[in-house]
Amino acid sequence: MITSSQERRYADRLEEFAVRHPFLVDLATVLALLACATFGASLTLPNADPPDQDKTAVALMGVSCLVLLKHRAYPRIAVTVTGACTVAAVSMGYLLTPLLLAPIMAALYWLATLTERKTTRVYGITTLVGVIGAAVVADSMDHLSLLLRTIGPFFWLMLPLAAGNMTRLRRAYLQAVQARAEHAERTREEEARLRVTEERVRIARELHDVVAHHMALANAQAGTAAHLALTNPEQTKKILTDLTGTTSSALRELKAALGLLRQDDDAPGAPPLEPSPGLARLPELVSACRSAGLAVTVTTEGEPQPLSPGVDLTAYRIVQEALTNV
């Protein structure tokens, strides 16, 4: 038993073949329609004599099917010629059957799939009126009531119009879905590039804050130590010790910032990143500035509240930048 997945594969293969070889598909379709129309021209009602012009019907159906080979480029001309041939055949006394209507039904279907709705409406109504009018006055259908003469052609010609319209809407829907998918893909790529750019700016700003503060602080500590080297050796020794701590802190923060660029969360055994500095390290920052000879006073008002990591880091960097500027 053929599964649904196998049926889908076969349908995909047929669709790919139709895309690669459209003329072969059109030719096979036209030959099938010609066979149906030729056989339909030979049908009559019970106790009714067939028309004498058998070759005429074959010629008309041949012309109507031959013009269908150009339905992709000229769908309006295909409907017009096929409709005229069908009306002529019905007017000559051939019985109006779905087999005889096969070429015009195919032309109407392709018209509905390839043109806009207004064009389909105009050509469809014109074809309906012409074929139904020929069926009403045709001698071959004298045995049928007026209702049967009209409802049959109306039903069989409306069917391809409705099917073609549904096919056109389905194609438009698939194109819209594909366009939305492509737009979403482009949007995701743009968002990814934007996030990368924002992350680069953040890291650059972080590196600037770290380097500027620690270099300024180290410079101030070194200058103070040089100034006090002869007059106060004990204070100089303490400042140099603090200078070592300042440079070590700078190296740690630089390593943490640069580690963001090289960190691979999926790599096994990757060391965890250190937390970003915050107001909890404010005493350490104040102590380093005091060792450089800067008088710093910390005043806390109100009850300390926990801050989000982003706000905590921003507050720390503001204080750090202010002290660096001083």
N, C-alpha and C positions, 0 to 999 in steps of 0.2 A: 504494500500500500504506500502511495506517495505521500510523504509528510508535507506540512505547510512550508517548512524551510526549503524543501526540494522544489515545491511549486514556485516559491519566491525566486529561487535561483533560475529556474527555467524562464520565468517572466522577465527577470533582469537580462538574461541572455537574449531573449527575443527583442527586448527594447534596445539593447546595444546593437543587435544586428540591424534593426530598423533605422537606427541613427547612422550606422556606417553605410548601409545600402538602401537608401530611400527609394531609388528608382525600381529596384527589384521588388520591393514590397508593394509599391504602387502598381506595378505591372501585374503581379499575382492577384491583387485585389480587383483590378479592372477586368481581368480574364474571368474571375469568379462572378463578378457582376454581369458580364456579358452572357455567361452561361445561364444565369438566373433569368435575365430579361428575355433571352431567346426562348427558353422553355416557357416562361410566362406568356409569351405572345401566342403560343400554341394552345393555350387553355381556353375553353369556352364553357358556357353554362349548359346544363343538360338540355337536350332537344334543340340546341342552337347550332347553326352552321358557322364554322370558322370563316374569317375573311379570306378572300382570294389572294390578297397581296402579302403572301408569306415573306417574300424577299424584301418587300418594302419595310416590314417590321424589323427584319434582321438588320437592314441598312440603317434604320433610325436608331435602333439600340446600339449598333456599332459606333455610330457617330457620337451618341451620348456617352458611351463608355470611353471612346478614344479621347474625348476632350477632358475626361477626368484625370488623365495623366498629367495635366497642367494645373491641377486644383491647388497645389501649394502656392504657385505664383499668381494664379488668376482664379480665385474662388468664385468671384461674382460672375465671370464669363462662363465658368463651368456650370453654375446653377442655371444661368439663362439658357444656354444651349441644351442642357439636359432637360430642363423643364419644357422647352419648345418641342423637343423630340417626343417627350412623353405625351404632351397634349395632342400632337399630331397623330400619334399611334392610337390614342383613345378615340379621337374624332373619326378615325378610319374604321372603327368598329371592333378593335381589339379589347378584350375583357380587361377591366382594370383590377389587377391583383397585386399583392405585395411583391411578387416576383417581377412583374412588369415595372413596378415602382422602385426596384432596387437601385438603379443608377441615380435617380433624382433624390432618393433617401440618403445615399452616400454623399451626394453633392451638398445637400442641406446640412448634414452633420459636419462636414469639413468647413462649410461656410460659418457655422456657429462657433467652431473652435478657432478659426483663423481671423475673424473680423470682429468689430465691435458690435455691441448689442443693437444699436440703431440700424446698422446695415443688415444684420440678421433679421430684424423685424420687418424691414421694408421688403427684402427679397423673399422672405418666408411667406408673408401675407400675399404677395403677388403670385407666387407659385401655388399657394393653396387655392386662391380664387380661380386661377387658370385651370388647374387640374380638376377641381370640383365642378367648374362650369362645363368642362368637356365631358365629365362623367354624367352630368345631368342630361345633356343633349345627345349622348352617344346611343346609337341603336342597339349596341351589344348589351345594354343594361336595361332594356325595356321591361324585362321580366322582374325587375327589382323596384321596390318603392322608392319614393324620393328621399326618404330618411336614410335608407341603406345606401343610396348613391352618394350621399353627402357625408355621412358619419364615417364610412370606411376610409375614403381618401383623407379626411381630416385627421383621423386617428393615426394612420400610418405615416403621414407627413409631419405631424406634430411630434411624433416619437423621436426622430433623429434631431429635430431642433432642440428638444429638451435635453437629450443626451449630450449633444454638442455644447450646449450652454453649461451643463454640469462639468464637462471636461475642461472647458475654458476657465471656469471658476476654480476648479481644482488646481489647474496649472498656475493660475494667479496666486492661489493660496500657497502653493509650494515655493513659488518665486519669492513671495513675501517672507515666508519662514526662512528661506535661505539668505535673503537680504538681512533679516534681523540677526541671524546667526553670524554672518560676516561682520555686521556692525558691532555685535557684542564682542566678537574676537578682537576687532580693532580697538574697541574701548578698553578691553582687558589689557592689551599691549600698551596702550597709552597710559593707563593707570599704573601699570607696572613700571614704565619708564619714569612716571612722575614720582612714584614712591622711591625709586632708586635715586633720583635727583635730590629729593627732600632728605633722604638719608645721608647722601654725600655732603649736603650743606650743613646738616646737623653735626656730622663728624668733623667737618672742617671748622665749624664754630667751636666745637668742644676742644679740638686741638689748639686753636688760637687761645682760648681761655686758659688752658693748662700751661702752654708754653709762655704766654705773656706774663701770667701771674708769677710762676716760679722763677722765671728769668729775672723779673724785676725784683722779686724778693731776695733771690740769691745775690743779685748785684748790690742791693741795699745792705745785706748782711756782710758781704765782702768789704764794701766801703767802710762800714762801721768798724769792722775788725781791724782794717788797716789804720783807721783813725785812732783807735784805742790800743794799738799794739804796744806802744812804749809806755803809755801812762797807766794802763789798766790791763795787765796780762791775764788776770783771772777772767775778766769780762770778755776779753778777746777769745780766750779758750772756749768759753761757753757759746759765744756767737759762732765760732767755727764748728763746734759740735752741732749747733742748730742748723748751720749751713749744710752739713752732711745730711741731716734729716730732710731739709728742703729739697736737695737734689735727688735723694732717694724717693721722696714722695712724687717728684716730677716724673721720674723714670717709671714709677708704678702706674701713674695715671696715663702716661703716654703708652705704656704697654697695654693697659686696659682698653684705651681708645683704638689703638691699632689692631688689637685682638678682635674687635668687631668686624674688621675687614677680612680677617683670615679665619674667623671662627666658622666651623662646619658643625651644625647641630647634629647631623646624621653620622658624623665620624665617631667610631667607637673609642672610648677612653678620652674624649675631649674634655679638658679641664673646664669647670664652670667659670663663667665670667664674674668678676667682682662687681658688687653693687655700686651704682653711681653715687658720688658724694652727695651729702645733703646737710641739713642744718645740724645733724648730730655731730658732724665734724667741725662745727664752728669754733669750739674751744681750741682745737688743734691749729686752725687757721689764725686765730687771734694770738696764740702763743708764738707762732712763727713770725708774725709781724712785730710783736713786742721785742723779740730777740734782735730785730734789725734796728731797734731804737725808736719804734713808733709807739706812741701812747694810745692804746685802744681800750675803750670802755664799752662793755656790753650791757644793755638795759633790756630786760624782758618784762613786758606788760601783759597781763591777762593769763589765762590758763593755756598752756601749750596743747595744740591739737594735732593729731596725725594728719599728714599731708600725702597727697598722691605722689608717686615717684617723680613725675614731670614737674610738678609745682615745687617739690622739695629741692630738686636739682637747680631749678631756675632761681629760687631764693638764695641758695648757696652761691651760685655764680654771680648774682648781683652784688652780694657782699664782697666776694672775692675780687670782682672788677673794681668796686669802689676803693678797696684797700690798695689794690695795685695802682690805681690812678694817684692816690695820695702818696 
